[in-house]
């Protein structure tokens, strides 16, 4: 028989090709400034999101999944498996949005396992270096970032081209182009939308139904941008089916922080928007779909964006360097994804740390307890109070916002008349505690009833801050001009005024 003449190296080679072909493709969709409640399936009274609803229905839905309080920090933690502070990312403005040059990113690890990786959309982690030098083999984004919604100039793999139509439509087109070009090679596609981040705009056909329903232009346009994402999700899922990739592709969809311009429309009974430490500031939806492999279910374990890297590396067979493994703060979600029953023992003592961190540059030290949170199980311990430092309060910062609330202000970013609740201050120099499963609105402080838990979590926070703070400082987390936040806000207001002046 001829079989005896087949060499063992050839068998091994063929086997490796077979195993590689069986590796799942991965699409990770990250939306920008969409809230947990901004999905029809989560009770939204206006949104129609049939494709997000279907994705949720067909997915493992992590219902206690948490991210960072704002854009760049979430991206840094997601792509490295480490808290954003450990990568020097503490803000969304230069230089504190810059991901540290020595960070090892998810696509770099996946590429060692035979994947080709694409970045499409919003990066927001600095340009020194950018995504093309951080493991992404294929990159496409628009110029002018969030400011240009229609007919935006694009750059794909260092080549410029003029797009036509709405920006997010083009992003999803680019994702499908990359997938086609990947051919039979397993791929990782990181698709990060700009929608529904401000400045707001969308095709009129998406806006009109909300305006007709009586919503103001801000709320109508914000929700229209989300429905456009849903429309594009539907296009992408149809494409996977038509190209026979559906069964071999994991689709994951997550939002990057709490709700923004839709706060006063619906927030799933939660308190707080983006850039707060309240429950609504960091809770995210997290849908993970792999047909035929993972049974659709809702999982209540405490999970996080920190878990994405270890989970996907495990799935892809990507080895994490020995020097990196001890630094990872996330855990593989595979036991939860694969189990057909609840796994109550999975990381049951886990603790997560939140910090809004938008202090003026140079003022990190005095913000140890300013807008900080510690989470274990269903409990959230937090402090929502300004630092009290007079030097800090001269600059535009989160502390200024909380000072306004302390003095009785009813309006703040995203909250028009509801700021006393959503941007509420907690007692000075004191941790407060909430069972967010029973009390997502964080109305009933349990700190006096659970002093032992307060003592445990506060000691844990002290240890975390003392170990993390020096690394955050060393990696640039407090660099920059303290006036930068003010200038960024002025630019956004100027753009909005110009757009309104040119409106028909």
Buried (B, 14 or more C-beta within 10 A) or exposed (E): EEEEEEEEEEEEEEEEEEEBEEBBBBBBBBBBBBBBBBBBBBEBEBBBBBBBBBBBEBBBBBBBBBBBBBBBBBBBBBBBBBBBBBBBBBBBBBBBBBBBBEBBBBBBBBBBBBBBBBBBBBBBBBEEEBBBEBBBBBBBBBEEBBBBBBEBEBBBEEEEEEBEEBBBBBBBBBBBBBBEEBEEBBBBBBBBBBBBBBBBBBBEEBBEBBBEEEBEEBBBBBBBBBBBBBBBBBBBBEBBEEEEBBEBBBBBBBBBBBBBBBBBBBBBEBBBBBBBBBBBBBBBBBBBBBBEEBEBBEBEBBBBBBBBBBBBBEBBBBEBEEEBEEBBBBBBBBEBBEBEEEEEEBBEEBBBBBBBBBBBBBBBEBBBBBBBBBBBBBBBBBBBBBBEBEEBBEBBBBBBBBBBBBEEBBBBBBBEEBBBBBBBBBEEEEBBBBBBBEBBBBEEBBBEEBEEBBEBBBEBBEEBBEEBBEBBBEBBBBBBBBEBBBEBEEEBEEBEEEBEEEEE
